Amino acid sequence: MPLGVKGGIDESNLSAYMVGAGGTDNYICLDAGTLHYGIDKAIAKKVFSIPAEQVLRRYIKGYFISHAHLDHISGLIINSPDDTAKNIYALANCIETIKTHYFSWESWANFANEGDKPALNKYHYQVLKPDSITAIQNTTMTVQAFPLSHSNLTSAAFLIRSNDAYLLYLGDTGPDEVEKSNNLQSLWQAIAPLVKSKKLKGIMIETSFPDEQPDKTLFGHLTPRWLMKEMVDLASLTGNQALNGFNLIITHVKPPQDNIEKIKVELKAENSFKINLIFPEQGAAIEL
């Protein structure tokens, strides 16, 4: 359930995705740039039949923050006074930023269980260790985190498991070649067996800029060309046929609308693997 799909400018539509198994009201939220407005959009589309405040308080069981840039966490901060107790899951560096700079009694009240006193103890920080599998509280799901390179910052990918089905969500990331990193290659190696076995139901990955964006001003983001280059690297591990019809959900597209349309056209033109490209819309449910 996309609560926000864009990568900037529109503060009412920033990265946030509720994810849950079919037939349950137990969701997690992958990033939290926009919450309440996105839930309202979903209610208008008849995805939820209860008030937005109840979706926030009852349905969302925990937040997974890929990195602490405001377009990925502002909704969580603003809605925190009206939220219920739950966990915030992230890599250690992200938790430290939230603790030090947001829930600090300087920029916002400390609604968490650690940091500047008094700690109001509503949210509990859960540090994810790369490559370890963690049970997600109040759900039947588990998560495994992987580090990503986002310019001068460590971002994260989350591999979510429900029974024998998986979903991979990537926060902001640049291509390995530009970032001088092997984080994406390591991630592809980890998930390749799940792609081949068809247990991985989809990958949610950013494409922030059209191809005209110079590499020197990507600032830790992907373009259609770089995304498809990464898919070539994945296909080298899975075989080309494994990507035919595979679900690739495109996130974090940056306005203006002209750029978003360019991104869509370029991705479709460069899609030699016949991947199933999905462009999420705020408030419109996606079933995988």
Buried (B, 14 or more C-beta within 10 A) or exposed (E): BBBBBBBBEBBBBBBBBBBBBEEEEBBBBBBBBBBBBBBBBBBEBEBBEEEBEEBBBEBBBBBBBBBBBEBBBBBBBBBBEEBEEBBBBBBEBBBBBBBBEBBBEEEBBBBBBBBBEEBBEBBBBBBBEBEEEBEBBEBEBBBBBBBBBBBEBBBBBBBBBBEEBBBBBBBBBBBBEBBEBEBBBBBBEBBBEBBBEEBBBBBBBBBBBBBEBEEEEBBBBBBBBBBBBBBEBBBEBBEEEBBEEBBBBBBBBBEEEEBBEBBBEBBEEBBEBEBBBBBBEBBEBBEB
